[in-house]
Amino acid sequence: MSYIVIEEFADKTDGHHAYKPGMVFPREGLDVTEARIKELSTAENALRKPLIREEEGEKTEKPQKAQSKKTKKSKE
């Protein structure tokens, strides 16, 4: 899953890699933990504000069950 940077920051867990607004997080080839995503997407970080948000259209939704269509039988 990818995220969009909304506030400039240097990633302390990635050699202080610089991220600027509009960039994709994480950068290609970097694996991050759910805990790190939570830290960066909430105010639970050193800057005390969300730094990333989930990319639009990336949210995973549970597939809906196909509804069967019942046809009315005409009485003859």
Helices and strands as residue ranges (DSSP letters): E 3-5, E 9-11, E 17-19, E 24-25, H 34-41, E 52-54
